[in-house]
Amino acid sequence: MADPRAGRWELLDAKNSLLILMDYQASMFKWVASGDNSIIKIAARGAAKAASTLGIPVVLSSIHPESNGPFIPEIAALFPDQKLFSRKILSFDAFDDRATWNAVKKTGRRKIVVSGLG
């Protein structure tokens, strides 16, 4: 008999997860009131570096870079060949952007770790 919990409680690992980093842009930091911006940058860079080291797919998404600035270089530099999805739509939900959502689906991963500003 199959275990009814099989797969439901599967822990995150490098083979079943992906990391999406959203809206790490200079102007977006002014809206963050939950912590020190430099600590948030260090933590986000640490997560990105860990994902890179472990071979975990990473999706980078920004919102309207023309007015919010580029994705912060501390993270973008870790993924020089990575496409950065720039949302043009007026939505803070990165998954409203078809290209971003398709990039997530393309990984085939079902465990999504989300980190972002906004």
C-alpha positions as CSV (number, residue, x, y, z in Angstrom):
1,M,0.0,0.0,0.0
2,A,1.3,3.4,-1.0
3,D,2.1,5.9,1.8
4,P,-0.5,8.7,1.4
5,R,2.0,11.2,2.6
6,A,4.6,10.2,0.0
7,G,5.9,13.4,-1.7
8,R,3.9,15.8,0.4
9,W,6.6,16.2,3.1
10,E,9.6,15.9,0.9
11,L,12.4,18.2,2.2
12,L,14.0,20.8,0.0
13,D,17.2,19.7,-1.7
14,A,19.3,20.6,-4.7
15,K,17.4,18.2,-6.9
16,N,13.9,19.3,-6.3
17,S,14.0,23.0,-5.6
18,L,14.6,26.4,-7.2
19,L,15.2,29.9,-6.0
20,I,13.5,32.9,-7.4
21,L,14.9,36.3,-6.4
22,M,12.6,39.2,-7.1
23,D,12.9,43.0,-7.2
24,Y,16.4,43.3,-5.6
25,Q,16.7,46.8,-7.0
26,A,18.1,50.0,-5.4
27,S,14.8,51.9,-5.3
28,M,12.9,48.9,-3.9
29,F,15.0,49.0,-0.7
30,K,13.4,52.3,0.3
31,W,10.1,50.4,0.9
32,V,11.7,47.8,3.2
33,A,10.9,48.6,6.9
34,S,11.4,45.1,8.3
35,G,15.2,45.2,8.6
36,D,18.5,46.7,7.9
37,N,19.0,47.0,4.1
38,S,22.7,45.9,4.2
39,I,21.8,42.7,6.2
40,I,19.0,42.0,3.7
41,K,21.5,42.3,0.8
42,I,24.0,40.0,2.5
43,A,21.3,37.4,3.2
44,A,20.0,37.5,-0.3
45,R,23.5,37.3,-1.8
46,G,24.2,34.3,0.6
47,A,21.1,32.5,-0.6
48,A,22.0,33.2,-4.2
49,K,25.6,32.0,-3.7
50,A,24.5,28.8,-2.0
51,A,22.1,28.1,-4.8
52,S,24.8,28.7,-7.3
53,T,27.3,26.4,-5.5
54,L,24.7,23.6,-5.1
55,G,23.5,23.8,-8.7
56,I,20.0,24.9,-7.7
57,P,18.3,26.8,-10.6
58,V,17.8,30.5,-9.9
59,V,15.3,32.8,-11.6
60,L,15.9,36.5,-11.4
61,S,13.0,38.9,-11.8
62,S,12.9,42.7,-11.6
63,I,10.1,45.2,-11.9
64,H,10.3,48.1,-14.3
65,P,14.1,48.6,-14.2
66,E,13.8,51.9,-16.1
67,S,12.3,53.5,-13.0
68,N,13.4,51.2,-10.2
69,G,17.0,50.7,-11.4
70,P,18.9,47.5,-12.3
71,F,19.0,44.3,-10.3
72,I,21.7,44.8,-7.6
73,P,25.1,43.8,-8.9
74,E,26.0,41.9,-5.7
75,I,23.6,39.2,-6.8
76,A,23.4,39.7,-10.6
77,A,27.2,39.2,-10.8
78,L,26.8,35.6,-9.5
79,F,24.8,34.7,-12.6
80,P,26.6,36.4,-15.5
81,D,24.9,34.1,-18.1
82,Q,21.5,34.2,-16.5
83,K,18.6,35.9,-18.1
84,L,17.0,38.6,-16.0
85,F,13.3,38.8,-16.4
86,S,12.2,42.5,-16.3
87,R,8.5,42.8,-15.7
88,K,6.8,45.7,-17.6
89,I,3.4,45.0,-16.1
90,L,2.1,46.9,-13.1
91,S,2.2,44.0,-10.7
92,F,4.4,43.1,-7.7
93,D,3.6,39.4,-8.4
94,A,6.5,38.1,-10.5
95,F,4.4,35.2,-11.5
96,D,1.9,37.5,-13.3
97,D,4.7,37.9,-15.9
98,R,4.4,35.1,-18.4
99,A,8.2,34.9,-19.1
100,T,9.1,34.7,-15.5
101,W,6.5,32.0,-14.8
102,N,7.6,30.0,-17.9
103,A,11.2,30.2,-16.7
104,V,10.1,28.7,-13.3
105,K,8.0,26.0,-15.1
106,K,10.9,25.1,-17.4
107,T,13.0,24.0,-14.4
108,G,10.6,21.3,-13.7
109,R,11.1,22.0,-9.9
110,R,8.1,22.0,-7.6
111,K,9.7,23.3,-4.5
112,I,10.0,27.1,-4.9
113,V,12.0,29.2,-2.5
114,V,10.9,32.9,-3.0
115,S,12.9,35.8,-1.8
116,G,12.2,39.4,-2.8
117,L,11.5,43.0,-2.0
118,G,8.2,44.8,-2.5
